[in-house]
Amino acid sequence: MAGFKKLLLASLALLGLLVLAGCEDGFPDAGDESKPGPVAASAPTEPSEASKALTRYYARLENDLLAQGLLRVDGGGVDTPYTDTDLLRNFERLAFFEEYQRNGGLAPSDGLPGRLSRWVKPIRLSVEFGPNVPKEMQVQDRKNIRNYVARLSRVTGHPMIVTQINPNFTIMIMSNDDATEAQTRALELMPWLAETNLVFFSNLPRSIQCFVIGAGTRNEHELDVAVAYIRSENRNLQRLACIHEEIAQGLGLANDSSRARPSIFNDDDEFALLTSHDEVLLRTLYNPLLKPGMSLEEARPILRRIFAETSGSS
């Protein structure tokens, strides 16, 4: 979506670095030690003029998009048909190509296909809010995230829960006034984060409403840590759109495609929320026939079979 950032993949100099401890083959028990949380934050204050200006800007942006019939929440319908050929083309663009250079900030990628990346371990998502995020917003966003994560787990068949115990996927919902806390927390979660990506947590242009950074600490194609950042100045639908897009992107679909429709993996802003088309792509990403590290050439014949069966069963 225009104004929403995609998955920024971080390469590690030491792939053997273990950032997160704990259970590797299943979810931790309730009695397990949790990973240290954020440092105690300062008390909330009156929003700064910069934060208020962002709130007004995003309100105008959402109103303009809605007036154009964009930010749809219907998931697609009879006006957005797609075929197995569409699914194959879109999956290839989203899963094997990257929009940005690894550790390169917003520098464009070289445009060459990479290898398939996804999570192997169970995903434990935590939600953290900046001290300047209103309590009522926190309640609403926690509920939306819990519901969405449950849906994604059903769609992909991959274990995912929302928990504060030993998280490996952290969702930070922060105000512009929480920049210091955001950057500090990002370094706690990803101490090896390159400066080119760290800068987004404290010096974010207003054109970026949210983003996610993911990495594999043992194998670069097996994601095992991710941090998503969402601006609290976004209006309700925009924040929900960010939740849908960034968590889905964080599962391994790192690119955009202007031809993907109906889809949130597209910068045209037509759809705000995950669509039926996107569910097929995510289900395919976690199909056991595909393996992390596969090249496009290795995966293509498997993908053809998967999408042919998908089309035949519809």
C-alpha positions in Angstrom: 0.0 0.0 0.0 1.2 3.5 -0.7 2.6 5.0 2.5 3.0 1.6 4.1 6.4 0.0 4.1 7.2 -3.6 3.4 9.5 -6.2 5.0 13.0 -5.0 5.4 15.2 -8.1 5.7 18.3 -7.8 7.8 21.4 -9.9 7.1 23.6 -10.9 10.0 27.4 -11.1 10.0 27.1 -14.0 12.4 24.3 -16.3 11.3 24.9 -18.5 14.4 24.1 -15.6 16.7 21.3 -16.7 19.1 19.2 -13.6 19.8 16.2 -15.4 21.4 16.3 -18.3 23.9 13.6 -20.7 25.0 11.5 -23.4 23.5 12.4 -24.2 19.8 9.9 -26.9 18.9 6.8 -25.6 20.5 5.3 -22.8 22.6 6.8 -22.2 26.1 4.9 -23.2 29.1 3.2 -20.5 31.1 5.9 -20.9 33.8 8.8 -20.2 31.5 10.9 -17.1 32.0 9.9 -14.2 29.7 12.4 -12.2 27.7 13.2 -8.9 29.4 10.6 -6.3 28.5 11.1 -2.7 27.6 12.7 -0.3 30.1 10.1 1.6 32.1 8.9 4.5 30.0 8.1 8.1 30.9 4.6 9.2 31.8 2.3 10.2 28.8 2.3 13.9 27.9 0.3 16.2 25.8 1.0 15.3 22.1 3.6 17.5 20.5 2.7 19.7 17.5 4.6 17.3 15.3 2.4 14.4 16.5 -0.7 16.4 16.1 0.3 17.4 12.6 0.8 13.7 11.7 -2.6 12.9 13.1 -4.2 15.5 10.9 -2.3 14.4 7.9 -3.2 10.8 8.2 -6.9 11.7 8.8 -6.9 13.7 5.5 -5.1 10.8 3.7 -7.6 8.2 4.9 -10.6 10.4 4.0 -9.1 11.0 0.5 -8.6 7.2 -0.1 -12.1 6.3 1.2 -13.6 9.0 -1.1 -11.9 7.2 -4.0 -13.4 3.9 -3.1 -10.0 2.6 -1.8 -9.1 0.9 1.5 -11.6 -1.9 0.8 -12.3 -4.3 3.7 -14.4 -6.9 1.7 -11.4 -9.2 0.9 -12.3 -9.2 -2.8 -15.3 -10.3 -4.8 -16.7 -11.0 -8.2 -15.0 -7.8 -9.5 -11.6 -9.2 -8.6 -11.2 -12.7 -10.1 -7.8 -14.4 -10.2 -6.5 -17.5 -11.9 -3.8 -20.1 -11.1 -1.6 -18.2 -13.5 -2.1 -15.0 -11.5 -1.4 -16.7 -8.3 1.9 -18.2 -9.6 3.1 -14.9 -11.0 2.2 -13.0 -7.9 3.7 -15.5 -5.5 6.9 -15.5 -7.4 7.2 -11.7 -7.2 6.2 -11.5 -3.6 8.2 -14.4 -2.2 11.4 -14.4 -4.3 12.1 -10.8 -4.9 12.8 -8.0 -2.4 11.9 -4.3 -2.6 14.9 -3.1 -0.7 18.5 -4.0 -0.2 19.3 -6.0 3.0 20.6 -3.6 5.6 20.3 -0.9 3.0 17.4 1.1 4.4 15.2 2.2 1.5 17.8 1.6 -1.2 16.2 -0.4 -4.0 17.2 -4.1 -4.4 19.1 -5.3 -7.4 15.9 -6.8 -8.8 17.3 -10.3 -9.0 15.3 -13.3 -7.5 16.5 -14.5 -4.1 15.5 -17.6 -2.2 12.4 -18.5 -0.2 12.3 -17.2 3.4 9.8 -18.1 6.1 9.5 -19.1 9.7 10.2 -22.7 10.9 9.8 -22.2 14.6 6.5 -21.3 16.2 5.8 -17.5 16.2 5.3 -15.8 19.5 4.0 -12.2 19.0 4.1 -9.6 21.7 2.5 -6.1 21.5 4.2 -3.1 23.0 2.9 0.5 23.2 4.7 3.7 23.6 3.9 5.8 26.7 2.1 8.3 24.6 -0.4 5.8 23.0 -3.9 6.2 24.5 -5.2 3.4 26.6 -8.4 2.9 24.6 -6.3 2.5 21.5 -4.2 -0.1 23.2 -7.3 -2.1 24.1 -8.6 -2.0 20.5 -5.3 -2.8 18.9 -4.6 -5.8 21.2 -8.0 -7.3 20.3 -7.4 -6.8 16.6 -4.0 -8.3 16.7 -5.2 -11.4 18.7 -8.0 -12.0 16.2 -5.7 -11.5 13.2 -2.9 -13.8 14.5 -5.5 -16.5 15.1 -6.7 -16.2 11.6 -3.1 -16.3 10.1 -2.3 -19.4 12.1 -5.4 -21.1 10.7 -4.6 -20.0 7.2 -0.9 -21.0 7.2 -1.1 -24.0 9.5 1.9 -22.5 11.3 1.7 -22.1 15.1 1.3 -18.5 16.1 0.1 -17.0 19.4 0.1 -13.6 21.1 2.1 -13.8 24.3 4.5 -11.7 26.4 6.5 -14.8 27.2 9.7 -15.1 25.2 8.4 -13.3 22.1 10.2 -13.5 18.8 8.0 -11.2 16.8 7.4 -7.8 18.5 4.8 -5.3 17.4 5.6 -1.8 18.5 2.8 0.7 18.3 4.4 4.1 19.0 3.7 7.8 18.8 6.0 10.2 17.0 6.8 11.4 20.5 8.0 8.0 21.6 11.0 8.0 19.2 13.6 7.7 22.0 11.8 4.7 23.5 11.3 3.1 20.1 14.9 3.2 19.1 16.1 2.0 22.5 13.7 -0.9 22.4 14.6 -1.8 18.8 18.3 -2.2 19.8 17.2 -4.4 22.8 15.3 -6.6 20.4 17.8 -6.5 17.5 21.2 -5.4 18.9 22.9 -6.1 15.6 20.6 -3.9 13.6 22.3 -1.8 11.0 22.2 2.0 11.4 20.4 2.3 8.0 17.5 0.4 9.4 17.7 1.6 13.0 17.1 5.2 11.9 13.5 4.4 11.0 12.6 4.0 14.6 13.4 7.6 15.5 13.5 9.6 12.2 10.7 8.2 10.1 9.4 10.2 7.1 5.6 10.7 7.3 5.2 8.8 4.0 6.0 5.6 6.0 3.1 4.7 8.2 4.5 1.3 9.3 7.1 -1.3 8.5 8.5 -4.6 9.6 12.1 -5.9 9.9 12.8 -9.6 9.9 15.9 -11.8 10.0 17.1 -15.3 10.4 19.8 -15.5 13.1 21.0 -19.0 12.4 20.0 -19.4 8.7 19.1 -16.3 6.8 16.2 -18.0 5.0 14.6 -19.3 8.3 13.2 -16.2 9.9 13.2 -16.3 13.7 13.0 -12.7 14.8 11.0 -9.7 13.6 10.0 -6.3 14.8 7.0 -4.4 13.3 6.6 -0.6 13.9 3.2 1.1 13.5 2.5 4.8 14.0 -0.2 5.5 16.6 -1.1 8.7 14.7 -2.7 6.5 12.0 -6.5 6.5 12.1 -8.3 3.3 13.2 -8.6 1.7 9.7 -5.0 2.7 8.8 -3.6 1.1 11.9 -5.7 -2.0 11.2 -4.3 -2.0 7.7 -0.8 -1.8 9.1 -1.5 -4.7 11.4 -2.7 -6.8 8.5 0.1 -5.9 6.2 3.1 -5.9 8.5 2.4 -9.2 10.3 1.6 -10.9 6.9 4.8 -9.4 5.4 6.8 -10.5 8.4 5.8 -14.1 7.6 8.0 -14.0 4.5 6.4 -12.2 1.6 8.9 -9.4 1.2 7.9 -7.7 -1.9 5.1 -5.7 -3.7 3.5 -6.3 -7.0 1.4 -3.8 -8.9 -0.3 -6.8 -10.6 -1.3 -8.5 -7.4 -5.1 -8.2 -7.0 -7.1 -8.4 -4.8 -4.2 -7.9 -2.4 -2.7 -5.8 0.3 0.7 -6.6 -1.2 0.2 -3.8 -3.7 0.9 -0.1 -3.4 -2.4 1.0 -5.0 -4.3 1.2 -1.6 -7.3 -0.6 -3.1 -7.5 -3.1 -0.2 -6.8 -2.3 3.4 -7.2 -5.8 4.9 -6.0 -9.3 4.0 -7.9 -10.8 1.0 -8.8 -14.3 -0.2 -6.0 -14.0 -2.7 -3.5 -13.2 0.0 -4.7 -16.1 2.1 -3.9 -18.5 -0.8 -0.4 -17.0 -1.1 0.3 -17.3 2.7 -1.1 -20.9 2.8 1.2 -21.7 -0.1 4.3 -20.1 1.5 3.8 -22.5 4.4 3.1 -25.6 2.3 5.4 -28.4 3.5 6.4 -29.1 -0.2 8.3 -25.8 -0.2 11.4 -25.4 1.9 13.3 -22.3 3.2 16.3 -21.5 0.9 14.6 -22.9 -2.2 15.5 -21.0 -5.4 12.8 -19.9 -7.8 13.8 -22.5 -10.3 13.5 -25.2 -7.7 10.1 -24.0 -6.4 8.4 -23.2 -9.7 7.3 -26.7 -10.7 5.9 -27.3 -7.2 4.1 -24.0 -7.2 2.5 -24.8 -10.6 1.1 -28.0 -9.1 -0.1 -26.3 -5.9 -1.9 -23.5 -7.8 -3.4 -25.8 -10.4 -5.0 -27.9 -7.6 -6.1 -24.6 -5.9 -7.8 -23.5 -9.1 -9.4 -26.9 -9.7 -10.9 -27.0 -6.2 -12.5 -23.6 -6.4 
